[in-house]
Amino acid sequence: MKTWIDEAVFPNANRWEEDQEIPESVLRSLASRGLFGACLPGNYGGMALDSLALGAASAEIARGSVSLLSVFVVHAMVSQALLRFGDDAQKNALLPRLATGDLRAAFALTEPDFGSDAANIACAARRGDGGILLNGRKRWISGSCYADLFLVFAHLENRGAIALLVPAGTPGLTVRPMDGLLGFRAAGIAELTFTDCLVPDMLPFDGAPASLLGPERGGFVFVASHALDTGRFVIGWGGIGVIEGCLAASLAYARERVQFGAPLGSHQLIQEMIADMATGREAARALGMKVAAERDAMTPDSVMNVSMFKYFSSRACVAAATQALQLHGGNGCSPDFPIQRYFRDARIFEIIEGSSQMQQMMIASALLKQGRAARRKRHDS
């Protein structure tokens, strides 16, 4: 995989960002390597990677192109939601095609007026003749321009949030690409508009799987939360990949660039930047390895610790990209170097799959609840 990233992805990633599109041949190549089924079990045609292997793959993809990682992560989030909450018909009909990349999926939760407050989404669903009618908008949906299937979250009348599988091309669904973004420019990010979009109860795939995924009222609490945990884990490792890319580029530049009659890397302040980048990478990687083991063991604290990992890694990623840009000076702002792309993408890592502020709140809330539970236990004993 490293060879493919070095030869086919990394050298072309700046151009993809300028074109705001990943070539279809690259997505097919990702599929041919089995990576769309990276975290699906073998009986559905997946690679059955454990969490550490999934993390390492995510870091490599991000080192090459964060936009490619974005397409990868939303597909993985939908796949994991189906694996956990799908019934047999849904899993048998959809997971093998998701594993091969024959179907590509996107995760549609965020709305124009609801990001962090996703539990209060406004997208409305109601029962119609033969299916569910959707009305509303989703925004900032990664992978939309490449997706064949969307996992959409909406409120069903007065019955709570639902998770709904919506094929691309469903009448009433419009996909509008969002151009000129700060980062993730080639990730196929779009706004989805649903105008009396009738999603049939049974989807037009072999086996006629149901469009409703998971329990009614459980769309956000169960389905979205589980998918977001996968997303945060992958993005945390993606941050490590960006740090690795920034560090490698900075080391090469510091060795080759001459300033004041000496290699740039001989100056103490430049050495401090390189040392900080390397330390941030190792600290994030150590936390990522710990969290990977906890996820596979399904420990009680694994969800909170994934949030902690994503929070730490994304901040370390922004710090490394900032230092790399400073080290490269004006060249760092040029499309001839990867640094300006890493810098723009790194900043987005602190926003997607739950902002850094939301991660702080979740971590603190979990720790405070642990403290209250411990006090009650001592009192009861």
C-alpha positions in Angstrom: 0.0 0.0 0.0 2.8 2.4 0.8 4.2 2.1 -2.7 0.8 2.9 -4.2 0.4 5.9 -2.0 4.0 7.1 -2.8 3.6 6.6 -6.6 -0.1 7.1 -7.4 -1.6 9.2 -4.7 0.9 11.6 -3.0 2.4 13.1 -6.2 -1.1 13.8 -7.6 -2.9 15.0 -4.5 -2.3 18.8 -5.1 -3.7 18.6 -8.6 -6.8 16.7 -7.3 -7.3 19.6 -4.9 -7.0 22.1 -7.7 -9.4 20.1 -9.9 -11.7 19.5 -6.8 -12.1 15.9 -7.9 -10.5 12.5 -7.3 -10.2 10.5 -10.6 -12.5 7.5 -10.8 -9.5 5.4 -11.7 -8.1 6.2 -8.2 -11.3 5.2 -6.4 -11.3 1.9 -8.4 -7.7 1.3 -7.5 -8.6 1.8 -3.8 -11.4 -0.7 -4.2 -9.1 -3.2 -6.0 -6.9 -3.2 -2.9 -9.9 -4.2 -0.8 -9.8 -1.1 1.3 -13.5 -0.2 1.0 -14.0 -3.4 2.9 -11.1 -2.8 5.3 -13.1 -3.3 8.5 -15.8 -5.7 7.3 -15.5 -9.4 8.2 -14.4 -12.0 5.6 -17.9 -13.6 5.3 -19.0 -10.4 3.6 -15.9 -10.1 1.4 -14.0 -7.7 3.7 -10.4 -7.6 4.9 -11.4 -8.0 8.5 -8.6 -5.6 9.7 -8.3 -5.2 13.4 -8.3 -1.6 14.7 -4.6 -1.1 14.7 -4.3 -2.2 11.0 -7.3 0.0 10.1 -5.6 2.9 11.8 -2.3 2.3 10.0 -4.1 2.1 6.7 -5.9 5.4 7.5 -2.7 7.1 8.3 -1.1 6.1 5.0 -4.1 7.2 3.0 -4.1 10.6 4.8 -0.4 11.0 4.2 -1.1 10.7 0.5 -4.4 12.6 0.3 -6.8 13.7 3.0 -9.6 14.0 0.5 -9.2 10.3 -0.3 -9.2 9.5 3.4 -12.5 11.5 3.6 -14.2 9.2 1.0 -12.7 6.2 2.8 -13.9 7.2 6.2 -17.6 8.0 5.4 -17.8 4.7 3.5 -16.4 2.9 6.6 -18.9 4.6 8.8 -21.9 3.5 6.8 -20.4 0.0 6.5 -20.0 -0.3 10.3 -23.5 1.0 10.9 -24.9 -1.6 8.6 -22.8 -4.4 10.2 -23.9 -3.4 13.7 -27.6 -2.5 13.1 -28.6 -4.1 9.8 -30.8 -7.1 9.6 -29.8 -10.2 7.7 -31.4 -9.0 4.4 -29.7 -5.6 4.6 -26.3 -7.1 5.4 -26.4 -9.9 2.8 -27.6 -7.5 0.1 -25.4 -4.5 0.8 -22.2 -5.4 2.7 -20.6 -7.6 0.0 -21.1 -4.7 -2.5 -19.8 -2.2 -0.1 -16.7 -4.4 0.6 -15.8 -4.5 -3.0 -16.5 -0.8 -3.7 -19.2 -1.8 -6.2 -21.4 0.4 -3.9 -19.9 3.6 -2.4 -21.6 5.1 0.6 -21.7 8.5 2.3 -22.9 9.5 5.8 -25.5 12.3 5.7 -26.0 13.8 9.2 -24.9 17.5 9.2 -27.4 20.2 8.1 -27.0 23.9 7.3 -28.3 24.9 10.7 -27.2 21.8 12.7 -23.7 20.6 13.1 -22.6 19.9 16.7 -26.3 19.9 17.7 -27.0 17.0 15.4 -29.5 15.4 17.8 -31.9 18.3 16.8 -31.7 17.8 13.0 -34.5 19.4 11.1 -34.7 17.0 8.1 -38.3 15.6 8.3 -39.6 12.2 7.4 -43.2 11.0 7.2 -44.9 7.9 6.1 -46.0 7.9 2.5 -47.6 5.5 0.0 -45.1 2.7 -0.2 -42.2 4.4 1.6 -41.0 7.3 3.6 -41.1 10.9 2.3 -38.0 13.0 3.1 -37.9 16.8 3.1 -35.0 18.9 4.1 -31.3 19.6 3.5 -28.0 18.1 4.5 -24.7 20.0 4.1 -20.9 19.3 4.2 -21.5 15.7 3.3 -18.2 14.1 2.3 -18.1 11.6 -0.6 -21.5 12.7 -1.9 -20.2 13.2 -5.5 -18.9 9.6 -5.6 -21.6 7.9 -3.6 -24.2 5.4 -4.7 -25.9 5.1 -1.3 -26.5 7.6 1.5 -27.2 6.9 5.2 -29.5 9.8 6.0 -30.8 10.8 9.4 -34.2 12.5 9.9 -37.0 13.0 12.4 -40.0 10.7 11.6 -43.1 12.7 12.6 -43.2 12.6 16.4 -41.4 9.2 16.7 -37.8 10.4 17.0 -34.8 10.2 14.8 -34.4 7.4 12.2 -31.6 6.2 10.0 -32.6 5.7 6.4 -30.7 4.2 3.4 -31.3 6.3 0.3 -29.9 5.3 -3.1 -28.4 8.1 -5.2 -30.7 8.9 -8.0 -33.8 8.6 -5.9 -36.4 11.0 -7.3 -36.5 14.1 -5.2 -32.9 13.9 -4.1 -30.6 16.6 -5.5 -26.8 16.6 -4.9 -25.1 19.9 -5.3 -21.3 20.0 -5.1 -19.7 22.5 -2.8 -16.7 24.2 -4.4 -14.0 26.5 -3.2 -13.7 25.0 0.3 -10.8 25.6 2.7 -9.7 22.0 2.7 -10.9 18.5 1.6 -11.5 20.1 -1.8 -11.4 16.8 -3.7 -13.5 14.9 -1.2 -16.8 15.2 -3.2 -18.4 17.3 -0.4 -22.0 18.4 -1.4 -25.3 19.7 -0.1 -28.2 17.2 -0.4 -31.7 18.5 -0.9 -34.7 16.2 -0.3 -37.9 17.5 -1.9 -40.8 15.0 -1.3 -38.1 12.4 -1.8 -39.9 9.0 -1.6 -37.6 6.3 -0.2 -39.3 2.9 -0.8 -39.7 0.6 2.2 -37.8 -2.0 0.3 -34.7 -0.9 -1.6 -34.1 -1.9 -5.3 -31.2 -4.3 -4.6 -31.0 -8.1 -4.7 -32.7 -9.4 -1.6 -35.0 -6.3 -1.3 -33.4 -5.0 1.9 -35.4 -2.5 4.0 -34.5 1.2 3.8 -34.9 1.8 7.5 -31.7 0.9 9.4 -31.9 0.1 13.1 -34.8 0.8 15.4 -37.1 3.8 15.1 -36.1 6.4 17.7 -32.6 5.0 17.6 -31.3 6.7 14.5 -29.1 9.1 16.4 -28.5 7.5 19.8 -27.5 4.1 18.3 -26.8 4.2 14.6 -25.2 7.7 14.2 -23.2 7.4 17.5 -21.7 4.0 16.5 -20.8 5.3 13.1 -19.2 8.5 14.5 -17.0 6.4 16.8 -15.6 4.7 13.7 -15.2 8.1 12.1 -13.3 9.7 15.0 -11.0 6.7 15.2 -10.1 6.9 11.5 -9.7 10.7 11.6 -7.4 10.4 14.6 -5.1 8.1 12.6 -5.5 10.4 9.6 -4.0 13.1 11.7 -1.0 10.9 12.4 -0.6 10.5 8.6 -0.6 14.2 8.1 1.9 14.8 10.8 4.1 12.1 9.2 3.8 13.9 5.8 4.6 17.3 7.4 7.6 15.8 9.2 9.0 14.0 6.1 8.7 17.1 4.0 10.2 19.3 6.6 13.2 17.0 7.2 13.9 16.9 3.4 13.6 20.7 3.1 15.7 21.4 6.2 18.5 19.2 4.8 18.5 20.7 1.3 17.6 24.4 1.9 20.6 26.7 2.7 20.1 29.9 4.7 22.9 32.2 6.0 25.5 29.9 4.5 24.3 26.7 6.3 21.7 24.0 5.9 18.3 25.2 7.3 18.3 22.2 9.7 21.4 23.4 11.4 19.5 26.4 13.0 18.3 25.7 16.5 14.8 27.2 16.0 14.2 24.9 13.0 15.4 21.9 15.1 12.8 22.8 17.7 10.0 22.7 15.1 11.2 19.3 13.9 11.5 18.0 17.4 8.0 19.2 18.2 6.5 17.6 15.1 8.2 14.2 15.8 7.1 14.3 19.5 3.5 15.0 18.5 3.5 12.2 16.0 4.9 9.7 18.6 2.5 10.8 21.3 -0.5 10.6 19.0 0.6 7.2 17.7 1.0 5.8 21.2 -2.5 7.0 22.1 -3.9 5.6 18.9 -2.3 2.2 19.6 -3.8 2.1 23.1 -7.3 3.0 21.8 -7.0 0.4 19.0 -6.5 -2.3 21.6 -9.4 -1.0 23.7 -11.7 -0.9 20.7 -11.0 -4.5 19.8 -11.4 -5.6 23.4 -14.6 -3.4 23.7 -13.6 -2.0 27.0 -16.1 0.3 28.7 -13.9 3.4 28.3 -13.1 2.9 24.6 -15.7 5.3 23.2 -14.5 8.2 25.5 -10.9 7.3 24.7 -11.5 7.4 21.0 -12.8 11.0 21.5 -9.7 11.8 23.5 -7.5 10.3 20.7 -9.3 12.3 18.0 -9.1 15.5 20.0 -5.3 15.1 20.7 -4.4 13.9 17.3 -6.2 16.7 15.5 -4.6 19.3 17.6 -1.2 17.8 17.1 -1.9 17.6 13.4 -2.7 21.4 13.3 0.4 22.2 15.3 2.6 20.1 13.0 1.1 21.6 9.8 1.6 25.1 11.2 5.3 24.4 12.1 5.9 22.8 8.7 4.4 25.9 6.9 6.6 28.2 9.0 9.7 26.1 8.3 9.0 26.2 4.5 8.3 29.9 4.5 6.9 31.1 1.1 7.5 27.7 -0.5 5.1 26.2 2.0 2.3 28.3 0.4 3.1 27.0 -3.1 1.2 24.2 -4.9 4.7 22.8 -5.7 4.9 21.6 -2.1 2.4 19.5 -0.1 2.5 21.8 2.9 -0.2 24.2 2.0 -2.6 21.3 1.4 -1.7 19.6 4.7 -2.2 23.0 6.4 -5.7 23.5 5.0 -6.7 19.9 5.6 -5.3 19.7 9.1 -7.6 22.6 10.2 -10.6 20.6 9.1 -9.6 17.7 11.4 -10.5 19.8 14.4 -14.1 20.3 13.1 -15.3 17.0 11.4 -16.7 14.0 13.3 -17.3 16.3 16.3 -15.4 19.5 16.8 -12.5 19.7 19.3 -14.9 21.6 21.7 -17.4 18.8 21.5 -14.7 16.2 22.2 -13.7 18.2 25.3 -17.3 18.3 26.5 -17.7 14.5 25.9 -14.5 13.6 27.6 -15.1 15.8 30.6 -18.7 14.6 31.0 -17.7 11.0 30.9 -15.0 11.6 33.6 -17.4 13.5 35.8 -20.0 10.7 35.5 -17.3 8.2 36.5 -16.5 10.3 39.6 -20.2 10.4 40.6 -20.5 6.7 40.1 -17.4 6.0 42.2 -18.8 8.2 45.1 -22.1 6.4 45.0 -20.4 3.1 45.1 -18.3 4.1 48.2 -21.4 5.5 49.8 -23.4 2.3 49.2 -20.6 0.1 50.6 
